[in-house]
């Protein structure tokens, strides 16, 4: 039985591996015949039986299904012993992460698994920042060599008004990476308690997160007609839900009501 073990891989990590039997000729892919391939989780051993004696090598990496600088090759010779065990050692890397603002972010591995959910309260006071534009220290952490992705959490974009962005970080075995990320806030106009538009419609401030303005009264046919004329909006007939399904009622928003209607009636059938 042949047993393949991992070292230096955290619980949330996986590796992809390819096991080859070396051949005298060039053979298949890197000079060997492919014997087995797949994915292993941390603390999970691969056990194979009925392998013929010979020279083997294993290509293994923490990036999904691609050869990269993070992949490691280990060679071994398999004899007639009952059991042979080999350990692939992934020397851990170190990530030192800084942000321009203490915003909630998530850290994902190469497979899209969320490893860390970093909240505003998790940030440390600034110390020796690599750049003045990113003084807030997120963490210093040892991780398996791989590609990682930093993504803005939804509350950072919805409540704190930061632009959504993903940042990829590649960690090589045994290396330290210092990453500074400058966050950008999207523009939020300053809203006053009331506002009146060109149709003399009064808007009131709704104190939500984020805040917005809402009209005190419904938009009238006359107001929407002025807007439609200004932007050259095409006029199309309305479709209404009936007992027989959706039916074209043959009227437009201008004459949606059964009577003649007036321009002071609320407009319907528009969005």
C-alpha positions as CSV (number, residue, x, y, z in Angstrom):
1,X,0.0,0.0,0.0
2,X,1.2,3.5,-0.8
3,X,0.1,6.4,1.5
4,X,0.4,10.0,0.5
5,X,0.3,12.6,3.3
6,X,0.3,16.4,3.5
7,X,2.2,18.8,5.7
8,X,1.7,22.5,6.2
9,X,-1.9,22.6,4.9
10,X,-4.6,24.2,7.1
11,X,-8.0,22.7,7.8
12,X,-9.7,24.9,5.2
13,X,-7.2,24.0,2.5
14,X,-7.1,21.4,-0.2
15,X,-4.5,20.3,-2.7
16,X,-4.7,18.9,-6.2
17,X,-2.3,16.1,-7.0
18,X,-1.1,14.0,-9.9
19,X,0.9,10.8,-9.3
20,X,3.1,9.6,-12.1
21,X,5.1,6.4,-12.8
22,X,8.3,7.6,-14.4
23,X,9.0,6.0,-17.8
24,X,12.3,5.6,-19.7
25,X,10.8,7.6,-22.6
26,X,9.2,11.0,-22.4
27,X,5.8,9.3,-22.0
28,X,2.8,11.3,-20.8
29,X,3.0,14.7,-19.1
30,X,6.3,15.4,-17.4
31,X,7.9,12.1,-18.4
32,X,5.6,9.7,-16.7
33,X,2.4,7.8,-17.0
34,X,-0.4,9.2,-14.9
35,X,-1.4,6.7,-12.2
36,X,-3.8,8.8,-10.1
37,X,-5.0,12.3,-9.7
38,X,-7.6,14.1,-7.5
39,X,-8.0,16.4,-4.5
40,X,-7.0,15.9,-0.9
41,X,-8.2,17.9,2.2
42,X,-6.0,18.7,5.1
43,X,-5.2,15.8,7.4
44,X,-6.5,13.4,4.7
45,X,-4.2,10.7,3.4
46,X,-4.3,9.1,0.0
47,X,-4.1,5.3,0.1
48,X,-3.4,3.3,-3.1
49,X,-2.9,-0.4,-3.5
50,X,-1.6,-2.6,-6.3
51,X,1.0,-0.1,-7.5
52,X,3.8,-1.8,-9.4
53,X,7.4,-1.2,-8.2
54,X,9.3,1.6,-9.9
55,X,10.2,5.3,-9.8
56,X,7.3,7.7,-9.1
57,X,6.8,11.4,-8.7
58,X,4.0,13.5,-7.3
59,X,3.0,16.9,-8.5
60,X,0.9,18.6,-5.9
61,X,-0.4,22.2,-5.4
62,X,-2.8,24.4,-3.5
63,X,-4.2,26.0,-6.7
64,X,-7.1,24.2,-8.4
65,X,-6.1,22.1,-11.3
66,X,-3.3,24.1,-12.7
67,X,0.5,23.9,-12.6
68,X,1.8,27.1,-10.9
69,X,4.8,28.3,-8.8
70,X,3.0,26.9,-5.8
71,X,3.1,23.3,-7.0
72,X,5.7,21.0,-5.4
73,X,7.2,17.9,-7.0
74,X,8.4,15.0,-4.8
75,X,10.1,11.9,-6.1
76,X,10.3,8.4,-4.6
77,X,11.0,4.8,-5.4
78,X,8.5,2.1,-4.7
79,X,9.8,-1.3,-4.0
80,X,8.2,-4.5,-2.8
81,X,7.7,-3.3,0.7
82,X,4.3,-3.9,2.3
83,X,3.7,-0.2,3.0
84,X,5.3,3.0,1.7
85,X,4.5,6.4,3.0
86,X,5.5,9.8,1.5
87,X,4.7,13.3,2.9
88,X,4.5,16.4,0.7
89,X,5.5,19.4,2.7
90,X,4.1,22.8,1.8
91,X,6.2,25.4,3.6
92,X,3.8,28.0,4.9
93,X,3.8,31.6,3.7
94,X,3.0,34.8,5.7
95,X,0.5,37.5,4.7
96,X,0.6,41.0,6.3
97,X,-2.5,42.8,5.2
98,X,-3.2,46.5,5.5
99,X,-6.3,48.5,4.5
100,X,-7.0,52.2,4.1
101,X,-10.2,52.0,6.2
102,X,-11.4,49.5,8.8
103,X,-14.1,48.0,6.6
104,X,-15.5,44.4,6.9
105,X,-13.9,42.1,4.4
106,X,-13.9,38.4,3.6
107,X,-10.8,36.2,2.8
108,X,-11.4,33.3,0.3
109,X,-9.2,30.5,-0.8
110,X,-8.6,29.4,-4.4
111,X,-11.7,27.2,-4.3
112,X,-14.0,30.0,-3.2
113,X,-14.2,28.8,0.5
114,X,-14.5,31.7,2.9
115,X,-11.6,31.3,5.4
116,X,-12.0,34.5,7.4
117,X,-14.8,37.1,8.0
118,X,-13.0,40.2,9.2
119,X,-15.2,42.8,11.0
120,X,-14.4,46.4,11.8
121,X,-13.8,45.4,15.4
122,X,-11.0,43.0,14.3
123,X,-8.7,45.7,13.1
124,X,-5.6,46.6,15.1
125,X,-4.3,50.1,15.6
126,X,-1.9,51.2,12.9
127,X,1.7,50.3,13.4
128,X,4.6,50.8,10.9
129,X,2.2,50.9,7.9
130,X,3.9,50.2,4.6
131,X,2.1,53.2,3.0
132,X,0.3,56.2,4.5
133,X,-2.7,55.5,2.3
134,X,-3.3,52.1,4.1
135,X,-2.6,52.5,7.8
136,X,-5.1,50.0,9.2
137,X,-3.6,46.6,10.0
138,X,-5.9,43.7,9.3
139,X,-3.7,40.8,10.4
140,X,-0.4,39.0,10.1
141,X,-1.2,35.4,9.3
142,X,0.6,32.2,8.2
143,X,-1.2,30.5,5.3
144,X,-0.5,27.7,3.0
145,X,1.0,28.8,-0.3
146,X,-1.8,29.4,-2.7
147,X,-3.9,32.2,-4.4
148,X,-6.3,34.0,-2.1
149,X,-8.9,36.6,-2.7
150,X,-10.0,39.5,-0.5
151,X,-13.6,40.6,-1.1
152,X,-15.6,43.5,0.3
153,X,-18.3,42.2,2.6
154,X,-21.9,43.2,1.6
155,X,-22.3,45.6,4.6
156,X,-19.1,47.4,3.5
157,X,-20.7,48.3,0.1
158,X,-24.3,48.7,1.2
159,X,-23.9,50.6,4.5
160,X,-20.4,52.1,4.5
161,X,-20.6,52.9,0.7
162,X,-17.3,51.4,-0.3
163,X,-17.0,50.3,-4.0
164,X,-17.2,46.5,-4.4
165,X,-13.9,45.0,-5.4
166,X,-11.9,41.8,-5.3
167,X,-8.2,41.7,-4.7
168,X,-6.1,38.6,-5.5
169,X,-3.0,37.7,-3.5
170,X,-0.5,35.0,-4.5
171,X,1.5,33.4,-1.7
172,X,4.6,31.4,-2.6
173,X,6.1,28.7,-0.2
174,X,8.1,30.2,2.6
175,X,7.7,33.8,1.4
176,X,6.2,36.8,3.2
177,X,3.8,39.2,1.4
178,X,2.8,42.6,2.6
179,X,-0.3,43.8,0.9
180,X,-1.8,47.3,1.1
181,X,-5.3,47.8,-0.2
182,X,-6.8,51.3,-0.6
183,X,-10.6,51.3,-0.5
184,X,-12.7,53.8,-2.5
185,X,-16.0,55.1,-1.3
186,X,-18.7,55.6,-3.9
187,X,-20.2,59.0,-4.1
188,X,-23.2,59.6,-1.9
189,X,-25.0,62.9,-2.5
190,X,-25.8,65.1,0.4
191,X,-29.5,64.8,1.0
192,X,-31.6,67.6,2.6
193,X,-34.8,67.2,4.6
194,X,-36.9,68.3,1.7
195,X,-36.5,68.9,-2.0
196,X,-38.8,70.2,-4.7
197,X,-38.4,69.2,-8.4
198,X,-39.3,71.1,-11.5
199,X,-42.9,69.9,-11.3
200,X,-43.2,71.4,-7.9
201,X,-43.4,67.9,-6.4
202,X,-42.1,67.9,-2.8
203,X,-39.7,65.1,-1.7
204,X,-39.0,64.1,1.9
205,X,-35.9,62.5,3.4
206,X,-36.3,58.9,4.5
207,X,-33.7,58.2,7.2
208,X,-32.7,54.7,6.2
209,X,-29.2,53.3,5.6
210,X,-28.4,54.6,3.0
211,X,-31.0,57.5,3.1
212,X,-33.1,58.4,0.1
213,X,-35.8,60.9,-1.0
214,X,-39.4,59.9,-1.6
215,X,-42.2,62.0,-3.1
216,X,-45.1,63.0,-0.8
217,X,-47.6,62.5,-3.7
218,X,-47.8,60.1,-6.6
219,X,-46.5,61.0,-10.0
220,X,-49.3,62.3,-12.1
221,X,-50.1,61.6,-15.8
222,X,-49.2,65.2,-16.6
223,X,-45.8,65.0,-14.9
224,X,-44.9,61.7,-16.5
225,X,-46.1,63.0,-19.9
226,X,-43.6,65.9,-19.6
227,X,-40.9,63.5,-18.7
228,X,-41.7,61.1,-21.6
229,X,-41.7,64.0,-24.1
230,X,-38.4,65.2,-22.8
231,X,-36.6,61.8,-23.2
232,X,-38.6,60.7,-26.3
233,X,-40.1,57.7,-24.5
234,X,-41.9,55.3,-26.8
235,X,-45.6,54.9,-26.2
236,X,-46.7,51.2,-25.8
237,X,-49.9,49.6,-24.8
238,X,-50.4,48.1,-21.3
239,X,-50.7,44.4,-20.5
240,X,-53.0,43.4,-17.6
241,X,-53.4,40.2,-15.6
242,X,-56.8,38.7,-16.1
243,X,-58.5,35.4,-15.4
244,X,-57.4,34.3,-18.8
245,X,-53.8,35.3,-18.3
246,X,-52.0,38.5,-19.4
247,X,-54.0,40.5,-22.0
248,X,-53.1,43.6,-23.9
249,X,-55.8,46.0,-22.8
250,X,-55.3,48.4,-25.8
251,X,-54.6,51.5,-23.7
252,X,-51.5,53.3,-22.7
253,X,-50.5,55.1,-19.5
254,X,-52.1,58.2,-21.0
255,X,-55.6,56.7,-20.9
256,X,-55.2,53.8,-18.6
257,X,-58.4,54.6,-16.7
258,X,-61.7,53.5,-18.1
259,X,-62.9,57.1,-18.2
260,X,-61.2,59.9,-20.1
261,X,-59.0,60.6,-17.1
262,X,-57.2,63.9,-16.4
263,X,-53.5,64.8,-16.2
264,X,-53.8,65.1,-12.4
265,X,-54.6,61.4,-12.0
266,X,-51.7,59.2,-10.9
267,X,-49.8,57.5,-13.7
268,X,-50.0,53.7,-13.9
269,X,-48.3,51.0,-15.9
270,X,-44.8,52.7,-15.8
271,X,-41.7,51.9,-13.9
